[in-house]
């Protein structure tokens, strides 16, 4: 009965939110933005990240992003949508390097 009374309380809600942020909030991430914006955001959350879905807009320069992803030790899945991004020759080369990353 005590657990049932606690179930609908604000305290349990806060504990659940904090636990989600601590354990799972930054594990499965979906980001949309420009290369520089995505780089900044990936660097902030890379420690516990397991899956990353990137939707790149505007100009795409993945060279710095490749460096940031190298330090995401727990990353298992990377999904990249750059269909709306402008890419130069350096970006194409950086994607080729990213393709050859060990899985």
TORPA-4810 file (N, C-alpha, C, O; in nm, 3 decimals):
<nodes>
NODE_1_0.081_-0.121_0.000_0.000_0.000_0.000_0.085_0.127_0.000_0.049_0.227_-0.062_X
NODE_2_0.198_0.121_0.070_0.285_0.238_0.077_0.337_0.273_-0.063_0.342_0.390_-0.100_X
NODE_3_0.376_0.172_-0.139_0.427_0.197_-0.275_0.315_0.253_-0.363_0.339_0.345_-0.441_X
NODE_4_0.195_0.200_-0.353_0.083_0.250_-0.431_0.052_0.395_-0.398_0.017_0.473_-0.487_X
NODE_5_0.065_0.435_-0.271_0.043_0.574_-0.232_0.152_0.665_-0.289_0.125_0.779_-0.324_X
NODE_6_0.273_0.614_-0.298_0.388_0.691_-0.346_0.388_0.704_-0.499_0.449_0.796_-0.554_X
NODE_7_0.321_0.612_-0.566_0.324_0.603_-0.710_0.282_0.730_-0.783_0.343_0.766_-0.884_X
NODE_8_0.182_0.799_-0.734_0.131_0.919_-0.801_0.184_1.048_-0.739_0.127_1.155_-0.762_X
NODE_9_0.289_1.041_-0.663_0.339_1.160_-0.595_0.435_1.238_-0.684_0.491_1.184_-0.780_X
NODE_10_0.453_1.364_-0.652_0.548_1.451_-0.723_0.691_1.405_-0.700_0.776_1.419_-0.788_X
NODE_11_0.719_1.351_-0.583_0.855_1.304_-0.551_0.898_1.194_-0.645_1.011_1.197_-0.696_X
NODE_12_0.811_1.097_-0.671_0.844_0.989_-0.763_0.865_1.043_-0.904_0.954_0.998_-0.975_X
NODE_13_0.786_1.138_-0.943_0.800_1.199_-1.074_0.937_1.266_-1.090_1.002_1.252_-1.193_X
NODE_14_0.980_1.338_-0.988_1.111_1.404_-0.992_1.224_1.303_-0.993_1.322_1.320_-1.066_X
NODE_15_1.212_1.198_-0.914_1.314_1.093_-0.911_1.323_1.026_-1.047_1.433_1.000_-1.096_X
NODE_16_1.209_0.998_-1.109_1.207_0.934_-1.241_1.273_1.023_-1.347_1.351_0.975_-1.428_X
NODE_17_1.242_1.152_-1.345_1.302_1.245_-1.440_1.453_1.252_-1.423_1.527_1.249_-1.521_X
NODE_18_1.498_1.261_-1.300_1.643_1.267_-1.274_1.712_1.138_-1.314_1.822_1.140_-1.369_X
NODE_19_1.648_1.025_-1.286_1.706_0.896_-1.323_1.716_0.883_-1.474_1.816_0.835_-1.526_X
NODE_20_1.612_0.927_-1.546_1.616_0.923_-1.693_1.729_1.010_-1.746_1.801_0.969_-1.837_X
NODE_21_1.745_1.129_-1.691_1.852_1.218_-1.735_1.988_1.156_-1.706_2.080_1.167_-1.788_X
NODE_22_2.001_1.093_-1.592_2.128_1.035_-1.551_2.163_0.911_-1.633_2.278_0.894_-1.674_X
NODE_23_2.065_0.825_-1.656_2.092_0.697_-1.721_2.066_0.695_-1.871_2.144_0.637_-1.946_X
NODE_24_1.958_0.756_-1.914_1.920_0.737_-2.053_1.900_0.861_-2.133_1.887_0.853_-2.255_X
NODE_25_1.896_0.976_-2.071_1.865_1.098_-2.142_1.962_1.135_-2.251_1.923_1.200_-2.348_X
NODE_26_2.087_1.097_-2.237_2.186_1.133_-2.338_2.243_1.011_-2.409_2.348_1.019_-2.472_X
NODE_27_2.175_0.899_-2.399_2.223_0.778_-2.467_2.174_0.769_-2.610_2.250_0.728_-2.698_X
NODE_28_2.050_0.806_-2.634_1.989_0.795_-2.766_1.950_0.935_-2.810_1.849_0.990_-2.766_X
NODE_29_2.031_0.991_-2.898_2.024_1.134_-2.927_1.990_1.157_-3.074_2.042_1.090_-3.162_X
NODE_30_1.902_1.254_-3.098_1.868_1.297_-3.233_1.892_1.447_-3.239_1.833_1.523_-3.163_X
NODE_31_1.980_1.491_-3.330_2.016_1.632_-3.342_1.997_1.680_-3.485_2.020_1.607_-3.581_X
NODE_32_1.953_1.804_-3.497_1.939_1.869_-3.628_2.006_2.005_-3.621_1.987_2.079_-3.524_X
NODE_33_2.085_2.039_-3.724_2.148_2.170_-3.726_2.262_2.176_-3.825_2.282_2.086_-3.906_X
NODE_34_2.338_2.285_-3.817_2.455_2.302_-3.903_2.572_2.225_-3.844_2.566_2.179_-3.730_X
NODE_35_2.678_2.211_-3.920_2.796_2.137_-3.874_2.851_2.191_-3.743_2.877_2.115_-3.650_X
NODE_36_2.867_2.322_-3.735_2.927_2.381_-3.614_2.836_2.363_-3.493_2.885_2.338_-3.383_X
NODE_37_2.706_2.376_-3.512_2.611_2.357_-3.404_2.611_2.212_-3.357_2.611_2.185_-3.237_X
NODE_38_2.612_2.118_-3.452_2.614_1.976_-3.416_2.742_1.939_-3.344_2.740_1.860_-3.250_X
NODE_39_2.853_1.994_-3.389_2.982_1.966_-3.324_2.978_2.007_-3.178_3.019_1.931_-3.090_X
NODE_40_2.931_2.126_-3.152_2.924_2.176_-3.014_2.835_2.086_-2.929_2.869_2.053_-2.816_X
NODE_41_2.722_2.047_-2.983_2.627_1.966_-2.906_2.678_1.824_-2.885_2.658_1.767_-2.778_X
NODE_42_2.745_1.765_-2.984_2.801_1.630_-2.970_2.911_1.630_-2.865_2.919_1.538_-2.784_X
NODE_43_2.995_1.732_-2.864_3.102_1.740_-2.765_3.047_1.745_-2.622_3.111_1.695_-2.530_X
NODE_44_2.931_1.804_-2.603_2.872_1.816_-2.470_2.816_1.684_-2.418_2.813_1.663_-2.297_X
NODE_45_2.772_1.596_-2.506_2.701_1.476_-2.461_2.770_1.345_-2.497_2.713_1.239_-2.474_X
NODE_46_2.888_1.348_-2.550_2.949_1.227_-2.606_2.985_1.120_-2.505_3.003_1.005_-2.545_X
NODE_47_2.997_1.151_-2.378_3.046_1.054_-2.280_2.963_0.929_-2.268_3.020_0.821_-2.255_X
NODE_48_2.831_0.938_-2.270_2.744_0.824_-2.244_2.658_0.788_-2.365_2.568_0.705_-2.355_X
NODE_49_2.685_0.849_-2.479_2.602_0.835_-2.598_2.618_0.696_-2.661_2.730_0.651_-2.684_X
NODE_50_2.505_0.630_-2.688_2.506_0.498_-2.752_2.462_0.506_-2.898_2.515_0.435_-2.984_X
NODE_51_2.365_0.591_-2.926_2.309_0.602_-3.060_2.294_0.750_-3.093_2.246_0.829_-3.011_X
NODE_52_2.335_0.787_-3.214_2.331_0.927_-3.255_2.271_0.937_-3.394_2.317_0.872_-3.488_X
NODE_53_2.168_1.018_-3.406_2.106_1.045_-3.535_2.128_1.193_-3.566_2.079_1.280_-3.494_X
NODE_54_2.203_1.221_-3.673_2.234_1.358_-3.711_2.161_1.395_-3.840_2.167_1.322_-3.938_X
NODE_55_2.091_1.508_-3.837_2.027_1.565_-3.955_2.096_1.698_-3.982_2.072_1.797_-3.913_X
NODE_56_2.182_1.699_-4.083_2.265_1.816_-4.111_2.195_1.907_-4.209_2.144_1.863_-4.312_X
NODE_57_2.194_2.036_-4.176_2.136_2.139_-4.263_2.246_2.239_-4.298_2.348_2.246_-4.229_X
NODE_58_2.226_2.314_-4.401_2.320_2.419_-4.444_2.450_2.356_-4.491_2.450_2.249_-4.552_X
NODE_59_2.561_2.422_-4.462_2.692_2.375_-4.505_2.739_2.263_-4.412_2.726_2.273_-4.290_X
NODE_60_2.792_2.157_-4.471_2.835_2.042_-4.393_2.986_2.024_-4.405_3.037_1.998_-4.514_X
NODE_61_3.055_2.038_-4.293_3.199_2.013_-4.286_3.222_1.913_-4.173_3.234_1.953_-4.057_X
NODE_62_3.229_1.784_-4.205_3.235_1.682_-4.100_3.374_1.659_-4.040_3.388_1.570_-3.956_X
NODE_63_3.475_1.735_-4.078_3.610_1.705_-4.030_3.620_1.715_-3.878_3.675_1.625_-3.815_X
NODE_64_3.566_1.821_-3.818_3.569_1.833_-3.672_3.475_1.733_-3.606_3.502_1.683_-3.497_X
NODE_65_3.365_1.705_-3.672_3.268_1.611_-3.619_3.328_1.470_-3.610_3.302_1.397_-3.515_X
NODE_66_3.408_1.434_-3.709_3.477_1.304_-3.706_3.567_1.296_-3.584_3.571_1.192_-3.517_X
NODE_67_3.639_1.402_-3.554_3.724_1.405_-3.435_3.643_1.389_-3.307_3.684_1.316_-3.217_X
NODE_68_3.530_1.457_-3.299_3.445_1.446_-3.180_3.389_1.305_-3.166_3.379_1.253_-3.054_X
NODE_69_3.352_1.243_-3.276_3.296_1.108_-3.270_3.399_1.005_-3.230_3.365_0.902_-3.171_X
NODE_70_3.526_1.029_-3.261_3.631_0.936_-3.219_3.637_0.923_-3.068_3.671_0.817_-3.016_X
NODE_71_3.605_1.029_-2.997_3.611_1.025_-2.851_3.479_0.982_-2.787_3.469_0.977_-2.665_X
NODE_72_3.378_0.951_-2.868_3.252_0.897_-2.815_3.269_0.746_-2.801_3.231_0.670_-2.889_X
NODE_73_3.327_0.705_-2.690_3.371_0.567_-2.671_3.258_0.465_-2.675_3.280_0.351_-2.716_X
NODE_74_3.137_0.503_-2.635_3.028_0.407_-2.624_2.933_0.412_-2.743_2.831_0.342_-2.743_X
NODE_75_2.964_0.492_-2.843_2.875_0.507_-2.959_2.869_0.375_-3.036_2.972_0.321_-3.077_X
NODE_76_2.747_0.325_-3.056_2.727_0.200_-3.128_2.661_0.222_-3.263_2.687_0.148_-3.358_X
NODE_77_2.575_0.323_-3.273_2.500_0.347_-3.396_2.506_0.494_-3.434_2.481_0.582_-3.352_X
NODE_78_2.541_0.519_-3.559_2.542_0.655_-3.612_2.458_0.657_-3.738_2.481_0.581_-3.832_X
NODE_79_2.359_0.746_-3.738_2.275_0.766_-3.856_2.294_0.910_-3.901_2.278_1.003_-3.822_X
NODE_80_2.330_0.927_-4.027_2.361_1.060_-4.078_2.273_1.091_-4.198_2.271_1.017_-4.297_X
NODE_81_2.200_1.202_-4.189_2.119_1.251_-4.300_2.176_1.385_-4.342_2.154_1.487_-4.276_X
NODE_82_2.250_1.385_-4.452_2.308_1.510_-4.502_2.250_1.545_-4.639_2.314_1.613_-4.719_X
NODE_83_2.128_1.498_-4.665_2.068_1.521_-4.796_2.033_1.668_-4.821_2.019_1.709_-4.936_X
NODE_84_2.020_1.747_-4.715_1.990_1.890_-4.732_2.111_1.978_-4.705_2.097_2.098_-4.681_X
NODE_85_2.228_1.919_-4.707_2.350_1.994_-4.675_2.434_2.015_-4.801_2.436_1.931_-4.891_X
NODE_86_2.502_2.128_-4.805_2.598_2.156_-4.911_2.733_2.098_-4.869_2.779_2.122_-4.758_X
NODE_87_2.796_2.021_-4.960_2.922_1.956_-4.926_3.028_1.987_-5.029_3.003_1.986_-5.150_X
NODE_88_3.149_2.015_-4.980_3.264_2.035_-5.067_3.349_1.910_-5.070_3.312_1.809_-5.008_X
NODE_89_3.463_1.912_-5.141_3.548_1.794_-5.154_3.605_1.745_-5.020_3.621_1.625_-5.000_X
NODE_90_3.636_1.837_-4.930_3.689_1.797_-4.799_3.584_1.720_-4.720_3.615_1.623_-4.651_X
NODE_91_3.460_1.765_-4.730_3.351_1.697_-4.660_3.332_1.555_-4.712_3.306_1.463_-4.635_X
NODE_92_3.343_1.539_-4.843_3.329_1.406_-4.903_3.441_1.314_-4.852_3.416_1.198_-4.819_X
NODE_93_3.564_1.366_-4.846_3.676_1.287_-4.796_3.655_1.249_-4.649_3.681_1.135_-4.610_X
NODE_94_3.608_1.343_-4.569_3.585_1.316_-4.426_3.477_1.209_-4.409_3.488_1.126_-4.318_X
NODE_95_3.376_1.209_-4.492_3.275_1.104_-4.486_3.333_0.968_-4.521_3.295_0.867_-4.463_X
NODE_96_3.425_0.967_-4.617_3.490_0.841_-4.653_3.570_0.788_-4.534_3.572_0.667_-4.511_X
NODE_97_3.635_0.876_-4.460_3.709_0.835_-4.341_3.613_0.782_-4.236_3.640_0.681_-4.171_X
NODE_98_3.501_0.850_-4.218_3.400_0.808_-4.120_3.344_0.669_-4.153_3.316_0.590_-4.063_X
NODE_99_3.328_0.642_-4.280_3.277_0.512_-4.324_3.368_0.398_-4.279_3.320_0.288_-4.251_X
NODE_100_3.498_0.423_-4.273_3.594_0.319_-4.239_3.622_0.306_-4.089_3.710_0.230_-4.049_X
NODE_101_3.547_0.378_-4.007_3.564_0.366_-3.862_3.533_0.223_-3.820_3.443_0.160_-3.876_X
NODE_102_3.605_0.172_-3.722_3.570_0.038_-3.673_3.435_0.040_-3.605_3.399_0.137_-3.538_X
NODE_103_3.361_-0.067_-3.621_3.229_-0.071_-3.558_3.233_-0.147_-3.427_3.131_-0.161_-3.360_X
</nodes>
